[in-house]
């Protein structure tokens, strides 16, 4: 079932895009799994700081 909240849809798409890019980077040899994990941790921090956590109106 899809969420009615467009922010949920956007966040899901972003997570899928990041995961795909990290897998592609590892597969191509551009980064190691360790580097990909570190990049993901840093991205998590930046995204957490950038997001407004105010609930969406119903």
mmCIF file of the N, C-alpha and C atoms, coordinates in Angstrom:
data_MODEL
# 
_entry.id   MODEL 
# 
loop_
_atom_site.group_PDB 
_atom_site.id 
_atom_site.type_symbol 
_atom_site.label_atom_id 
_atom_site.label_alt_id 
_atom_site.label_comp_id 
_atom_site.label_asym_id 
_atom_site.label_entity_id 
_atom_site.label_seq_id 
_atom_site.pdbx_PDB_ins_code 
_atom_site.Cartn_x 
_atom_site.Cartn_y 
_atom_site.Cartn_z 
_atom_site.occupancy 
_atom_site.B_iso_or_equiv 
_atom_site.pdbx_formal_charge 
_atom_site.auth_seq_id 
_atom_site.auth_comp_id 
_atom_site.auth_asym_id 
_atom_site.auth_atom_id 
_atom_site.pdbx_PDB_model_num 
ATOM 1   N N  . UNK A 1 1  ? 0.840  -1.178 0.000   1.00 0.00 ? 1  UNK A N  1 
ATOM 2   C CA . UNK A 1 1  ? 0.000  0.000  0.000   1.00 0.00 ? 1  UNK A CA 1 
ATOM 3   C C  . UNK A 1 1  ? 0.887  1.244  0.000   1.00 0.00 ? 1  UNK A C  1 
ATOM 4   N N  . UNK A 1 2  ? 0.558  2.192  -0.807  1.00 0.00 ? 2  UNK A N  1 
ATOM 5   C CA . UNK A 1 2  ? 1.335  3.422  -0.904  1.00 0.00 ? 2  UNK A CA 1 
ATOM 6   C C  . UNK A 1 2  ? 0.860  4.437  0.113   1.00 0.00 ? 2  UNK A C  1 
ATOM 7   N N  . UNK A 1 3  ? 1.813  5.224  0.583   1.00 0.00 ? 3  UNK A N  1 
ATOM 8   C CA . UNK A 1 3  ? 1.499  6.278  1.540   1.00 0.00 ? 3  UNK A CA 1 
ATOM 9   C C  . UNK A 1 3  ? 0.851  7.457  0.812   1.00 0.00 ? 3  UNK A C  1 
ATOM 10  N N  . UNK A 1 4  ? -0.053 8.124  1.499   1.00 0.00 ? 4  UNK A N  1 
ATOM 11  C CA . UNK A 1 4  ? -0.674 9.320  0.936   1.00 0.00 ? 4  UNK A CA 1 
ATOM 12  C C  . UNK A 1 4  ? 0.194  10.551 1.153   1.00 0.00 ? 4  UNK A C  1 
ATOM 13  N N  . UNK A 1 5  ? 1.196  10.423 2.008   1.00 0.00 ? 5  UNK A N  1 
ATOM 14  C CA . UNK A 1 5  ? 2.084  11.540 2.316   1.00 0.00 ? 5  UNK A CA 1 
ATOM 15  C C  . UNK A 1 5  ? 3.148  11.653 1.220   1.00 0.00 ? 5  UNK A C  1 
ATOM 16  N N  . UNK A 1 6  ? 3.154  12.752 0.460   1.00 0.00 ? 6  UNK A N  1 
ATOM 17  C CA . UNK A 1 6  ? 4.147  12.885 -0.611  1.00 0.00 ? 6  UNK A CA 1 
ATOM 18  C C  . UNK A 1 6  ? 5.581  12.886 -0.084  1.00 0.00 ? 6  UNK A C  1 
ATOM 19  N N  . UNK A 1 7  ? 5.765  13.269 1.179   1.00 0.00 ? 7  UNK A N  1 
ATOM 20  C CA . UNK A 1 7  ? 7.118  13.254 1.743   1.00 0.00 ? 7  UNK A CA 1 
ATOM 21  C C  . UNK A 1 7  ? 7.606  11.824 1.900   1.00 0.00 ? 7  UNK A C  1 
ATOM 22  N N  . UNK A 1 8  ? 6.705  10.916 2.230   1.00 0.00 ? 8  UNK A N  1 
ATOM 23  C CA . UNK A 1 8  ? 7.074  9.509  2.350   1.00 0.00 ? 8  UNK A CA 1 
ATOM 24  C C  . UNK A 1 8  ? 7.487  8.955  0.985   1.00 0.00 ? 8  UNK A C  1 
ATOM 25  N N  . UNK A 1 9  ? 6.723  9.297  -0.036  1.00 0.00 ? 9  UNK A N  1 
ATOM 26  C CA . UNK A 1 9  ? 7.043  8.856  -1.395  1.00 0.00 ? 9  UNK A CA 1 
ATOM 27  C C  . UNK A 1 9  ? 8.399  9.405  -1.827  1.00 0.00 ? 9  UNK A C  1 
ATOM 28  N N  . UNK A 1 10 ? 8.643  10.672 -1.559  1.00 0.00 ? 10 UNK A N  1 
ATOM 29  C CA . UNK A 1 10 ? 9.916  11.292 -1.922  1.00 0.00 ? 10 UNK A CA 1 
ATOM 30  C C  . UNK A 1 10 ? 11.068 10.638 -1.164  1.00 0.00 ? 10 UNK A C  1 
ATOM 31  N N  . UNK A 1 11 ? 10.900 10.425 0.137   1.00 0.00 ? 11 UNK A N  1 
ATOM 32  C CA . UNK A 1 11 ? 11.955 9.839  0.955   1.00 0.00 ? 11 UNK A CA 1 
ATOM 33  C C  . UNK A 1 11 ? 12.267 8.417  0.512   1.00 0.00 ? 11 UNK A C  1 
ATOM 34  N N  . UNK A 1 12 ? 11.245 7.662  0.155   1.00 0.00 ? 12 UNK A N  1 
ATOM 35  C CA . UNK A 1 12 ? 11.453 6.297  -0.328  1.00 0.00 ? 12 UNK A CA 1 
ATOM 36  C C  . UNK A 1 12 ? 12.244 6.313  -1.630  1.00 0.00 ? 12 UNK A C  1 
ATOM 37  N N  . UNK A 1 13 ? 11.887 7.211  -2.522  1.00 0.00 ? 13 UNK A N  1 
ATOM 38  C CA . UNK A 1 13 ? 12.623 7.338  -3.788  1.00 0.00 ? 13 UNK A CA 1 
ATOM 39  C C  . UNK A 1 13 ? 14.070 7.736  -3.570  1.00 0.00 ? 13 UNK A C  1 
ATOM 40  N N  . UNK A 1 14 ? 14.307 8.651  -2.637  1.00 0.00 ? 14 UNK A N  1 
ATOM 41  C CA . UNK A 1 14 ? 15.675 9.072  -2.328  1.00 0.00 ? 14 UNK A CA 1 
ATOM 42  C C  . UNK A 1 14 ? 16.486 7.901  -1.779  1.00 0.00 ? 14 UNK A C  1 
ATOM 43  N N  . UNK A 1 15 ? 15.900 7.153  -0.852  1.00 0.00 ? 15 UNK A N  1 
ATOM 44  C CA . UNK A 1 15 ? 16.601 6.013  -0.264  1.00 0.00 ? 15 UNK A CA 1 
ATOM 45  C C  . UNK A 1 15 ? 16.951 4.977  -1.321  1.00 0.00 ? 15 UNK A C  1 
ATOM 46  N N  . UNK A 1 16 ? 16.033 4.715  -2.228  1.00 0.00 ? 16 UNK A N  1 
ATOM 47  C CA . UNK A 1 16 ? 16.303 3.751  -3.310  1.00 0.00 ? 16 UNK A CA 1 
ATOM 48  C C  . UNK A 1 16 ? 17.403 4.251  -4.236  1.00 0.00 ? 16 UNK A C  1 
ATOM 49  N N  . UNK A 1 17 ? 17.378 5.530  -4.551  1.00 0.00 ? 17 UNK A N  1 
ATOM 50  C CA . UNK A 1 17 ? 18.401 6.101  -5.418  1.00 0.00 ? 17 UNK A CA 1 
ATOM 51  C C  . UNK A 1 17 ? 19.782 6.019  -4.773  1.00 0.00 ? 17 UNK A C  1 
ATOM 52  N N  . UNK A 1 18 ? 19.865 6.373  -3.506  1.00 0.00 ? 18 UNK A N  1 
ATOM 53  C CA . UNK A 1 18 ? 21.147 6.318  -2.794  1.00 0.00 ? 18 UNK A CA 1 
ATOM 54  C C  . UNK A 1 18 ? 21.659 4.887  -2.738  1.00 0.00 ? 18 UNK A C  1 
ATOM 55  N N  . UNK A 1 19 ? 20.780 3.941  -2.414  1.00 0.00 ? 19 UNK A N  1 
ATOM 56  C CA . UNK A 1 19 ? 21.185 2.528  -2.345  1.00 0.00 ? 19 UNK A CA 1 
ATOM 57  C C  . UNK A 1 19 ? 21.694 2.036  -3.693  1.00 0.00 ? 19 UNK A C  1 
ATOM 58  N N  . UNK A 1 20 ? 21.012 2.399  -4.762  1.00 0.00 ? 20 UNK A N  1 
ATOM 59  C CA . UNK A 1 20 ? 21.427 1.981  -6.104  1.00 0.00 ? 20 UNK A CA 1 
ATOM 60  C C  . UNK A 1 20 ? 22.784 2.579  -6.473  1.00 0.00 ? 20 UNK A C  1 
ATOM 61  N N  . UNK A 1 21 ? 22.962 3.849  -6.171  1.00 0.00 ? 21 UNK A N  1 
ATOM 62  C CA . UNK A 1 21 ? 24.241 4.499  -6.492  1.00 0.00 ? 21 UNK A CA 1 
ATOM 63  C C  . UNK A 1 21 ? 25.389 3.889  -5.696  1.00 0.00 ? 21 UNK A C  1 
ATOM 64  N N  . UNK A 1 22 ? 25.146 3.574  -4.424  1.00 0.00 ? 22 UNK A N  1 
ATOM 65  C CA . UNK A 1 22 ? 26.195 2.951  -3.617  1.00 0.00 ? 22 UNK A CA 1 
ATOM 66  C C  . UNK A 1 22 ? 26.547 1.564  -4.154  1.00 0.00 ? 22 UNK A C  1 
ATOM 67  N N  . UNK A 1 23 ? 25.532 0.774  -4.501  1.00 0.00 ? 23 UNK A N  1 
ATOM 68  C CA . UNK A 1 23 ? 25.792 -0.557 -5.083  1.00 0.00 ? 23 UNK A CA 1 
ATOM 69  C C  . UNK A 1 23 ? 26.569 -0.434 -6.381  1.00 0.00 ? 23 UNK A C  1 
ATOM 70  N N  . UNK A 1 24 ? 26.196 0.519  -7.229  1.00 0.00 ? 24 UNK A N  1 
ATOM 71  C CA . UNK A 1 24 ? 26.900 0.722  -8.495  1.00 0.00 ? 24 UNK A CA 1 
ATOM 72  C C  . UNK A 1 24 ? 28.341 1.156  -8.257  1.00 0.00 ? 24 UNK A C  1 
ATOM 73  N N  . UNK A 1 25 ? 28.550 2.008  -7.261  1.00 0.00 ? 25 UNK A N  1 
ATOM 74  C CA . UNK A 1 25 ? 29.900 2.459  -6.938  1.00 0.00 ? 25 UNK A CA 1 
ATOM 75  C C  . UNK A 1 25 ? 30.786 1.323  -6.482  1.00 0.00 ? 25 UNK A C  1 
ATOM 76  N N  . UNK A 1 26 ? 30.232 0.438  -5.665  1.00 0.00 ? 26 UNK A N  1 
ATOM 77  C CA . UNK A 1 26 ? 30.998 -0.718 -5.198  1.00 0.00 ? 26 UNK A CA 1 
ATOM 78  C C  . UNK A 1 26 ? 31.252 -1.673 -6.360  1.00 0.00 ? 26 UNK A C  1 
ATOM 79  N N  . UNK A 1 27 ? 30.225 -1.929 -7.167  1.00 0.00 ? 27 UNK A N  1 
ATOM 80  C CA . UNK A 1 27 ? 30.362 -2.853 -8.297  1.00 0.00 ? 27 UNK A CA 1 
ATOM 81  C C  . UNK A 1 27 ? 31.405 -2.378 -9.296  1.00 0.00 ? 27 UNK A C  1 
ATOM 82  N N  . UNK A 1 28 ? 31.514 -1.067 -9.481  1.00 0.00 ? 28 UNK A N  1 
ATOM 83  C CA . UNK A 1 28 ? 32.478 -0.522 -10.441 1.00 0.00 ? 28 UNK A CA 1 
ATOM 84  C C  . UNK A 1 28 ? 33.880 -0.395 -9.850  1.00 0.00 ? 28 UNK A C  1 
ATOM 85  N N  . UNK A 1 29 ? 33.982 -0.573 -8.549  1.00 0.00 ? 29 UNK A N  1 
ATOM 86  C CA . UNK A 1 29 ? 35.282 -0.437 -7.902  1.00 0.00 ? 29 UNK A CA 1 
ATOM 87  C C  . UNK A 1 29 ? 35.621 0.987  -7.499  1.00 0.00 ? 29 UNK A C  1 
ATOM 88  N N  . UNK A 1 30 ? 34.668 1.906  -7.664  1.00 0.00 ? 30 UNK A N  1 
ATOM 89  C CA . UNK A 1 30 ? 34.923 3.304  -7.308  1.00 0.00 ? 30 UNK A CA 1 
ATOM 90  C C  . UNK A 1 30 ? 35.052 3.483  -5.800  1.00 0.00 ? 30 UNK A C  1 
ATOM 91  N N  . UNK A 1 31 ? 34.303 2.672  -5.045  1.00 0.00 ? 31 UNK A N  1 
ATOM 92  C CA . UNK A 1 31 ? 34.364 2.706  -3.580  1.00 0.00 ? 31 UNK A CA 1 
ATOM 93  C C  . UNK A 1 31 ? 34.287 1.277  -3.053  1.00 0.00 ? 31 UNK A C  1 
ATOM 94  N N  . UNK A 1 32 ? 34.770 1.092  -1.840  1.00 0.00 ? 32 UNK A N  1 
ATOM 95  C CA . UNK A 1 32 ? 34.647 -0.202 -1.177  1.00 0.00 ? 32 UNK A CA 1 
ATOM 96  C C  . UNK A 1 32 ? 33.350 -0.210 -0.375  1.00 0.00 ? 32 UNK A C  1 
ATOM 97  N N  . UNK A 1 33 ? 32.961 -1.397 0.129   1.00 0.00 ? 33 UNK A N  1 
ATOM 98  C CA . UNK A 1 33 ? 31.775 -1.452 0.977   1.00 0.00 ? 33 UNK A CA 1 
ATOM 99  C C  . UNK A 1 33 ? 31.974 -0.618 2.235   1.00 0.00 ? 33 UNK A C  1 
ATOM 100 N N  . UNK A 1 34 ? 33.175 -0.604 2.771   1.00 0.00 ? 34 UNK A N  1 
ATOM 101 C CA . UNK A 1 34 ? 33.461 0.210  3.947   1.00 0.00 ? 34 UNK A CA 1 
ATOM 102 C C  . UNK A 1 34 ? 33.301 1.693  3.670   1.00 0.00 ? 34 UNK A C  1 
ATOM 103 N N  . UNK A 1 35 ? 33.802 2.133  2.515   1.00 0.00 ? 35 UNK A N  1 
ATOM 104 C CA . UNK A 1 35 ? 33.650 3.540  2.133   1.00 0.00 ? 35 UNK A CA 1 
ATOM 105 C C  . UNK A 1 35 ? 32.180 3.880  1.872   1.00 0.00 ? 35 UNK A C  1 
ATOM 106 N N  . UNK A 1 36 ? 31.460 2.958  1.250   1.00 0.00 ? 36 UNK A N  1 
ATOM 107 C CA . UNK A 1 36 ? 30.037 3.177  0.987   1.00 0.00 ? 36 UNK A CA 1 
ATOM 108 C C  . UNK A 1 36 ? 29.271 3.305  2.300   1.00 0.00 ? 36 UNK A C  1 
ATOM 109 N N  . UNK A 1 37 ? 29.627 2.474  3.267   1.00 0.00 ? 37 UNK A N  1 
ATOM 110 C CA . UNK A 1 37 ? 28.977 2.531  4.572   1.00 0.00 ? 37 UNK A CA 1 
ATOM 111 C C  . UNK A 1 37 ? 29.266 3.863  5.267   1.00 0.00 ? 37 UNK A C  1 
ATOM 112 N N  . UNK A 1 38 ? 30.509 4.313  5.188   1.00 0.00 ? 38 UNK A N  1 
ATOM 113 C CA . UNK A 1 38 ? 30.882 5.598  5.791   1.00 0.00 ? 38 UNK A CA 1 
ATOM 114 C C  . UNK A 1 38 ? 30.147 6.752  5.098   1.00 0.00 ? 38 UNK A C  1 
ATOM 115 N N  . UNK A 1 39 ? 30.066 6.706  3.781   1.00 0.00 ? 39 UNK A N  1 
ATOM 116 C CA . UNK A 1 39 ? 29.332 7.734  3.033   1.00 0.00 ? 39 UNK A CA 1 
ATOM 117 C C  . UNK A 1 39 ? 27.869 7.753  3.445   1.00 0.00 ? 39 UNK A C  1 
ATOM 118 N N  . UNK A 1 40 ? 27.272 6.582  3.583   1.00 0.00 ? 40 UNK A N  1 
ATOM 119 C CA . UNK A 1 40 ? 25.878 6.501  3.998   1.00 0.00 ? 40 UNK A CA 1 
ATOM 120 C C  . UNK A 1 40 ? 25.680 7.094  5.390   1.00 0.00 ? 40 UNK A C  1 
ATOM 121 N N  . UNK A 1 41 ? 26.587 6.809  6.303   1.00 0.00 ? 41 UNK A N  1 
ATOM 122 C CA . UNK A 1 41 ? 26.491 7.386  7.650   1.00 0.00 ? 41 UNK A CA 1 
ATOM 123 C C  . UNK A 1 41 ? 26.584 8.907  7.617   1.00 0.00 ? 41 UNK A C  1 
ATOM 124 N N  . UNK A 1 42 ? 27.466 9.429  6.777   1.00 0.00 ? 42 UNK A N  1 
ATOM 125 C CA . UNK A 1 42 ? 27.602 10.889 6.674   1.00 0.00 ? 42 UNK A CA 1 
ATOM 126 C C  . UNK A 1 42 ? 26.370 11.521 6.024   1.00 0.00 ? 42 UNK A C  1 
ATOM 127 N N  . UNK A 1 43 ? 25.844 10.856 5.004   1.00 0.00 ? 43 UNK A N  1 
ATOM 128 C CA . UNK A 1 43 ? 24.628 11.355 4.361   1.00 0.00 ? 43 UNK A CA 1 
ATOM 129 C C  . UNK A 1 43 ? 23.456 11.361 5.337   1.00 0.00 ? 43 UNK A C  1 
ATOM 130 N N  . UNK A 1 44 ? 23.367 10.341 6.160   1.00 0.00 ? 44 UNK A N  1 
ATOM 131 C CA . UNK A 1 44 ? 22.307 10.247 7.157   1.00 0.00 ? 44 UNK A CA 1 
ATOM 132 C C  . UNK A 1 44 ? 22.346 11.462 8.081   1.00 0.00 ? 44 UNK A C  1 
ATOM 133 N N  . UNK A 1 45 ? 23.552 11.833 8.505   1.00 0.00 ? 45 UNK A N  1 
ATOM 134 C CA . UNK A 1 45 ? 23.708 12.983 9.393   1.00 0.00 ? 45 UNK A CA 1 
ATOM 135 C C  . UNK A 1 45 ? 23.271 14.272 8.704   1.00 0.00 ? 45 UNK A C  1 
ATOM 136 N N  . UNK A 1 46 ? 23.712 14.475 7.479   1.00 0.00 ? 46 UNK A N  1 
ATOM 137 C CA . UNK A 1 46 ? 23.370 15.694 6.736   1.00 0.00 ? 46 UNK A CA 1 
ATOM 138 C C  . UNK A 1 46 ? 21.861 15.768 6.494   1.00 0.00 ? 46 UNK A C  1 
ATOM 139 N N  . UNK A 1 47 ? 21.266 14.645 6.099   1.00 0.00 ? 47 UNK A N  1 
ATOM 140 C CA . UNK A 1 47 ? 19.826 14.637 5.826   1.00 0.00 ? 47 UNK A CA 1 
ATOM 141 C C  . UNK A 1 47 ? 19.040 14.882 7.098   1.00 0.00 ? 47 UNK A C  1 
ATOM 142 N N  . UNK A 1 48 ? 19.441 14.249 8.195   1.00 0.00 ? 48 UNK A N  1 
ATOM 143 C CA . UNK A 1 48 ? 18.759 14.476 9.475   1.00 0.00 ? 48 UNK A CA 1 
ATOM 144 C C  . UNK A 1 48 ? 18.786 15.950 9.866   1.00 0.00 ? 48 UNK A C  1 
ATOM 145 N N  . UNK A 1 49 ? 19.899 16.620 9.629   1.00 0.00 ? 49 UNK A N  1 
ATOM 146 C CA . UNK A 1 49 ? 20.016 18.034 9.976   1.00 0.00 ? 49 UNK A CA 1 
ATOM 147 C C  . UNK A 1 49 ? 19.188 18.915 9.052   1.00 0.00 ? 49 UNK A C  1 
ATOM 148 N N  . UNK A 1 50 ? 18.989 18.477 7.812   1.00 0.00 ? 50 UNK A N  1 
ATOM 149 C CA . UNK A 1 50 ? 18.305 19.302 6.824   1.00 0.00 ? 50 UNK A CA 1 
ATOM 150 C C  . UNK A 1 50 ? 16.789 19.162 6.860   1.00 0.00 ? 50 UNK A C  1 
ATOM 151 N N  . UNK A 1 51 ? 16.294 18.046 7.370   1.00 0.00 ? 51 UNK A N  1 
ATOM 152 C CA . UNK A 1 51 ? 14.857 17.790 7.313   1.00 0.00 ? 51 UNK A CA 1 
ATOM 153 C C  . UNK A 1 51 ? 14.092 18.507 8.405   1.00 0.00 ? 51 UNK A C  1 
ATOM 154 N N  . UNK A 1 52 ? 12.927 18.968 8.033   1.00 0.00 ? 52 UNK A N  1 
ATOM 155 C CA . UNK A 1 52 ? 11.982 19.519 8.986   1.00 0.00 ? 52 UNK A CA 1 
ATOM 156 C C  . UNK A 1 52 ? 11.134 18.357 9.489   1.00 0.00 ? 52 UNK A C  1 
ATOM 157 N N  . UNK A 1 53 ? 11.143 18.127 10.788  1.00 0.00 ? 53 UNK A N  1 
ATOM 158 C CA . UNK A 1 53 ? 10.434 16.972 11.342  1.00 0.00 ? 53 UNK A CA 1 
ATOM 159 C C  . UNK A 1 53 ? 9.002  17.297 11.780  1.00 0.00 ? 53 UNK A C  1 
ATOM 160 N N  . UNK A 1 54 ? 8.504  18.444 11.367  1.00 0.00 ? 54 UNK A N  1 
ATOM 161 C CA . UNK A 1 54 ? 7.130  18.810 11.678  1.00 0.00 ? 54 UNK A CA 1 
ATOM 162 C C  . UNK A 1 54 ? 6.185  17.866 10.939  1.00 0.00 ? 54 UNK A C  1 
ATOM 163 N N  . UNK A 1 55 ? 5.256  17.246 11.652  1.00 0.00 ? 55 UNK A N  1 
ATOM 164 C CA . UNK A 1 55 ? 4.314  16.332 10.983  1.00 0.00 ? 55 UNK A CA 1 
ATOM 165 C C  . UNK A 1 55 ? 3.494  17.039 9.911   1.00 0.00 ? 55 UNK A C  1 
ATOM 166 N N  . UNK A 1 56 ? 3.198  16.323 8.866   1.00 0.00 ? 56 UNK A N  1 
ATOM 167 C CA . UNK A 1 56 ? 2.370  16.878 7.790   1.00 0.00 ? 56 UNK A CA 1 
ATOM 168 C C  . UNK A 1 56 ? 0.928  16.958 8.267   1.00 0.00 ? 56 UNK A C  1 
ATOM 169 N N  . UNK A 1 57 ? 0.211  17.994 7.833   1.00 0.00 ? 57 UNK A N  1 
ATOM 170 C CA . UNK A 1 57 ? -1.211 18.083 8.207   1.00 0.00 ? 57 UNK A CA 1 
ATOM 171 C C  . UNK A 1 57 ? -1.987 16.959 7.532   1.00 0.00 ? 57 UNK A C  1 
ATOM 172 N N  . UNK A 1 58 ? -3.002 16.489 8.205   1.00 0.00 ? 58 UNK A N  1 
ATOM 173 C CA . UNK A 1 58 ? -3.831 15.407 7.650   1.00 0.00 ? 58 UNK A CA 1 
ATOM 174 C C  . UNK A 1 58 ? -4.887 15.919 6.735   1.00 0.00 ? 58 UNK A C  1 
# 
